[in-house]
Amino acid sequence: MKTMKIEGNYCRLEIGSILEGGFQAYLKTFENQKIVILVDENTHDYCLEYLITSFPELERAEIMLLPCGEENKVMEVCFQVWQAFTEYHVERKDLVINLGGGVVTDMGGFIASIFKRGLTFVHVPTSLLGMVDAAIGGKNGIDLDGYKNQLGTITQPACVYIDSGFLATLPGEEIFNGYAEMLKHALIGDVALWEEIRHIQSEEELIQQEVIVKAIRVKTNIIEQDPLEGGLRKKLNFGHTVGHALESYFFQSIPISHGHAVALGMIAESYISMKRNLLTMESYK
Ligand SMILES: NC(=O)c1ccc[n+]([C@@H]2O[C@H](COP(=O)([O-])OP(=O)(O)OC[C@H]3O[C@@H](n4cnc5c(N)ncnc54)[C@H](O)[C@@H]3O)[C@@H](O)[C@H]2O)c1
């Protein structure tokens, strides 16, 4: 797998095997600093060992375990991590590595960006949704009282290391969640990608590095032009107004996943656009 870099003012991404890129050299710059790795229960079990055994620099890292799932993307968990940071004497120049899906990168980015007015952090996304969307662009945050992403900051990670090898253990329904955000990127910014992935037959085809890169490029192109969501970046919210409402509504009863909610949201929002004559019936279909 060839490692490629996408480097701009607002995002530094490395895509490819994490073993072959600049991760190790970057870790060496923290030789005299503490390193904390935030994981959830699944990435602790499925992804952490690979990372630590591959990079001896991480053998001394402090591992902090977050509970899984959207219901835990909340302030109470952040408080516990900040307290743990304090006990572990984490300083401003130390490094936080967020190893996980969108919940870990959203919450880990928030935790790091607030503590001591901002620690250095990197994301190592392990879900498809995290790789094509959540870990990119610097938006991080947590939910409040069942409302999505009510608290947060826009703070860029120092780098995002995207290695699709982590997807080997990701359950099928989570691949579907990532697919929803890939379809969103295709619909808002890459017609050719839409044609390529709309009829995709298998998970294997979807998680090809070339396909992931195309989906990522739609997002990075937008963020480069509008990092703070003055206008253009709002395109990335396609499906999310209705999607977040659905997520919040079902939160207390039968929670639905973010990708599922966004997929339904895109259909609903397209329908509204069509009804308002902003989208032709043909485009809607
Ligand atoms: N910041 C942004 O720009 C942005 C964009 C889109 C979505 N998001 C947020 O991302 C979150 C959704 O992300 P998600 O779908 O990755 O959810 P998630 O982080 O909950 O991950 C989904 C599940 O997969 C597990 N998992 C992750 N990687 C794994 C692996 N390699 N092997 C086995 N299991 C693994 C997780 O433990 C979890 O159970 C939502 O909170 C959403 O709001 C943020």
The ligand as a MOL file (V3000), in Angstrom:
LIG
                    3D

  0  0  0     0  0            999 V3000
M  V30 BEGIN CTAB
M  V30 COUNTS 44 48 0 0 0
M  V30 BEGIN ATOM
M  V30 1 N -15.9320 15.6680 13.4770 0
M  V30 2 C -16.5320 15.4610 12.3280 0
M  V30 3 O -16.3320 16.1830 11.3460 0
M  V30 4 C -17.4780 14.3000 12.2170 0
M  V30 5 C -17.9570 13.8990 10.9620 0
M  V30 6 C -18.7860 12.7830 10.8990 0
M  V30 7 C -19.1270 12.0890 12.0490 0
M  V30 8 N -18.6410 12.5060 13.2490 0 CHG=1
M  V30 9 C -18.9800 11.7830 14.4850 0
M  V30 10 O -18.4220 10.4860 14.3920 0
M  V30 11 C -19.1730 9.6140 15.2540 0
M  V30 12 C -19.4480 8.3320 14.5180 0
M  V30 13 O -18.2130 7.7140 14.2090 0
M  V30 14 P -18.1190 6.1340 14.0040 0
M  V30 15 O -19.1820 5.7010 13.0850 0
M  V30 16 O -16.7170 5.8240 13.6890 0 CHG=-1
M  V30 17 O -18.5530 5.5900 15.4480 0
M  V30 18 P -17.7300 4.8980 16.6370 0
M  V30 19 O -16.5350 5.6580 16.9720 0
M  V30 20 O -18.7290 4.6780 17.7090 0
M  V30 21 O -17.2720 3.5110 16.0090 0
M  V30 22 C -18.2500 2.5710 15.6540 0
M  V30 23 C -18.0090 1.2390 16.3860 0
M  V30 24 O -16.9240 0.5790 15.7580 0
M  V30 25 C -15.9470 0.2190 16.7470 0
M  V30 26 N -14.6690 0.2260 16.0670 0
M  V30 27 C -13.9780 1.2820 15.5920 0
M  V30 28 N -12.9010 0.8750 14.9160 0
M  V30 29 C -12.8870 -0.4730 14.9800 0
M  V30 30 C -12.0390 -1.4690 14.4430 0
M  V30 31 N -11.0020 -1.1660 13.6690 0
M  V30 32 N -12.3250 -2.7640 14.7210 0
M  V30 33 C -13.4270 -3.1040 15.4590 0
M  V30 34 N -14.2810 -2.2010 15.9560 0
M  V30 35 C -14.0060 -0.9010 15.7280 0
M  V30 36 C -16.1300 1.2340 17.8430 0
M  V30 37 O -15.6290 0.7530 19.0620 0
M  V30 38 C -17.6470 1.3900 17.8480 0
M  V30 39 O -18.2210 0.3370 18.5770 0
M  V30 40 C -20.4290 10.3630 15.6400 0
M  V30 41 O -20.3080 10.8000 16.9670 0
M  V30 42 C -20.4510 11.5430 14.6920 0
M  V30 43 O -21.1080 12.6490 15.2380 0
M  V30 44 C -17.8220 13.5860 13.3540 0
M  V30 END ATOM
M  V30 BEGIN BOND
M  V30 1 1 1 2
M  V30 2 2 2 3
M  V30 3 1 2 4
M  V30 4 1 4 5
M  V30 5 2 4 44
M  V30 6 2 5 6
M  V30 7 1 6 7
M  V30 8 2 7 8
M  V30 9 1 8 9
M  V30 10 1 8 44
M  V30 11 1 9 10
M  V30 12 1 9 42
M  V30 13 1 10 11
M  V30 14 1 11 12
M  V30 15 1 11 40
M  V30 16 1 12 13
M  V30 17 1 13 14
M  V30 18 2 14 15
M  V30 19 1 14 16
M  V30 20 1 14 17
M  V30 21 1 17 18
M  V30 22 2 18 19
M  V30 23 1 18 20
M  V30 24 1 18 21
M  V30 25 1 21 22
M  V30 26 1 22 23
M  V30 27 1 23 24
M  V30 28 1 23 38
M  V30 29 1 24 25
M  V30 30 1 25 26
M  V30 31 1 25 36
M  V30 32 1 26 27
M  V30 33 1 26 35
M  V30 34 2 27 28
M  V30 35 1 28 29
M  V30 36 1 29 30
M  V30 37 2 29 35
M  V30 38 1 30 31
M  V30 39 2 30 32
M  V30 40 1 32 33
M  V30 41 2 33 34
M  V30 42 1 34 35
M  V30 43 1 36 37
M  V30 44 1 36 38
M  V30 45 1 38 39
M  V30 46 1 40 41
M  V30 47 1 40 42
M  V30 48 1 42 43
M  V30 END BOND
M  V30 END CTAB
M  END
